[in-house]
Amino acid sequence: MEISLTKEVGSDNLFVSLHLSHEMKTGNGERFDEIAAKIKPWIRLASINEADKDSADELDVWTRTLPPLTMGTYDSSKLLKALKSIGYEGPVLFHTGGGLGRRAPADHYQTSFKRFQEMVEELDED
């Protein structure tokens, strides 16, 4: 993630968001600690989703980076851990939608939200 334009503008009301799905698309799934530290002064929103570990090179990456939180092969809690490491206390958007055909929407939401709550609880235990 390059933050030079945000620094150059230097506005008090220009912020950035950190989206797991976008970082996975660009192959940054193992760099969340570094990225979070770099954007700490400007981050005001983050979004979490599930993903497959090898989804960065996929043409149809969005179906492999937005499945229900219980279905991917990537540890999405890495994003939450990175946010915690910089003291981020802002909102975290639960971003999902791809792969919905695999499950009924109500079931998908309930199981995904339960997994999200488990991830947050695990952070509190650390």
VOVEXVO-251547 format. One record per residue: residue in one letter; x negated, y, z of N, C-alpha, C, O in turn. Coordinates in steps of 0.1 Angstrom, whole numbers, plus 5000, padded with zeros to 4 digits. Each point is the difference from the previous one (the first is absolute). Example, Ala and Ser with C-alpha at 12.3 -4.5 7.8 and 13.67 -1.06 7.14 Angstrom:
BEGIN
a486849435078500950125000499150125000499050005007/s501450114986499150115000500850115008499550115001/
***
This chain:
BEGIN
m499249885000500850125000499150125000499150025008/e501250074983499250134999500950115006501150024995/i498450055014500750115007499550144996500450105006/s498749914985499450134997500950114996499950115003/l501249854989500950104996500850065012500250125001/t500249795008500750055012499150095008500450105005/k498349874996499050085007499950144993499950105007/e500049894980499850124992501250105002499850125001/v501449834998501250085001500050065014500350125002/g499449805008499950055014501250065006500050095008/s501249874987501250055005500449935013499849895003/d500950195006500549955013501249914998500449935009/n500250064979501249924998499849904988501049964994/l497850005003499849904990499449885007499050005007/f501749894992499749875007499949894990500450014989/v499249875017499949884991500849895007500350005012/s500049904980500649885006499149884996499350004990/l500849905017499349874998500949894998500849965009/h499249984979500949894997499349874998499150004991/l501249905016499349874999500149954986499149954994/s502150065000500249954986499150074990499449934991/h500450205010499150074991498649965002499249994990/e500450005023498649965002499749864996498949974995/m502149945006499849864995499850014985499249924994/k501650164999499950014986498650044995499649954990/t499850135018498750054996498849925006498950044999/g501549855008499049915005499450045013498949965004/n501850135004499550055012500549935013500050065011/g500549824987500649935012499149985011500549975011/e498250034987499049975011499350135005499149995007/r501550134989499350125003500950105008499750125001/f501449835005500950085007499350085012500450125002/d498749835005499450075011499250124994500150115005/e499249874984499250114994501050104994499750125002/i501349844992500950104993500850085011500150124999/a500449815011500750075011499150105007500450125002/a498449855000499050095006499850134991499950115005/k500049864983499750114990501250104999499850124998/i501449835003501250084998500750055013501050065000/k498449905011500650035013500550145001501150025005/p498250084992500550145002501350034992500750095003/w499549844986501150034991501249904999501050034994/i498849855013501049904998501350045008499950035012/r501249964982501350035006501049894998501150005006/l498649904986500949894997499249884996499150014992/a501449875012499449884995501149914997501150015005/s498749894986501049904997499349875000498949984995/i501949925010499549865001500949914992501250034999/n498249874996500749904992499349875001498950005006/e501649904988499249874999499450004987500350074990/a498749845008499349994988499349874999499849935010/d499850034978499149894998498650044999499750114994/k499449825012498650045000499450044987499250094999/d501149834991499450024986500950084991499949984988/s500950115017501050064991499550124993500750064991/a498149995012499550134994499949994984500250104994/d499449785001499849994986501349954992499949984988/e501250015019501249954994500750124992500050115004/l500549854984500750104992501350035007500550125000/d500249785006501250025006499850015016500649935007/v498450154997499650015013501150035010500049955012/w501050124984501050055010500949885005500450015012/t499849894981500749885005499149925010500549925008/r498250104991499149935009499550095011499349955009/t501050174991499750095011501150055008499950085010/l501349894986501250045008501049895003501250025001/p498349865002500949895004500450025015499450095006/p501549834999500350015014498749985008499149934996/l500950135016498850005008499649865005498849985004/t502049924994499749875004499549914989499749885002/m500150184986499849914988498650024994499649914992/g499750205010498750024994498849935006500249945011/t498750064982498849945005499050105006498949965005/y501450174995499150105005500550045014501249995003/d497950045006500350045014500350155000499150085002/s502149954996500450145000499850085013500050125000/s499849815011499850075012498650075000499750085009/k499549904981498750074999500350154998499250085006/l501849954988500450154998500350055014499550115004/l501449825004500450055013498850015009499950105008/k499149814991498850005009499250134996499450065009/a500549964978499250124996500650135005499450095004/l502049924995500750125004499850015015499850125005/k500349775003499750015014498650055003499850085010/s499249884982498650035003499850154999499050055006/i501850024986499850154999501050085009500150124999/g500749815008501050065009501250054993500750095005/y499649864983501250044993501349975007500249895005/e500650214997501349985007501250044991501150015005/g498750014983501150054991500849884995499949895005/p501050144986500949904995499349894991499150034994/v501549855007499549894991501349954993500949955006/l499150074981501149964992499849854997499049954996/f502149985006500049864997500549994985501150014997/h497949964994500250004986500149864994499049925001/t502150054993500249864995501050004989500750104999/g499449804994501049994989499749894990500949934996/g497850065001499649904990500349865005499949985012/g500449934979500249865004501349985008500249905006/l500750204993501349985007500849894995500949945007/g498950024981500749894994499749875007500849904999/r498250095009499649885007500949985013500149895005/r500550225000500849995012501150104999500050104992/a501149875016501150095000499550135007499249995010/p501350134986499550135006500250005015499050055007/a502149914999500150005014499049925007499450045010/d500449844985499049915006498650064999499150005009/h500650054979498750064997499750125009499050005006/y502050084997499850125009499749955014499150045006/q501849874999499949965013498749935003499350025010/t500249894981498849935003498850094998499049995008/s501150104983498950104998499850095012498950035004/f502350025000499950105011499549935013499350055008/k501249824994499549935012498549984999499350015010/r500149964978498649994998499350135003498950005006/f501750114990499450135002499950035015499050045005/q502149935002500050025015498949915006499450055010/e500449834986499049915005498650064998499150005009/m500750064979498750064997499750125010498950025005/v502250064997499850115010499749955014499250065007/e501549844997499849945013498549955001499450025011/e500249924979498649945000499050125001498949985007/l501450134987499150125002499950045014499050045005/d502249965002500150055013499249915010499550045010/e500349834986499349905008498550024999499249965009/d500350104980498650024998499450115009498850024999/
***
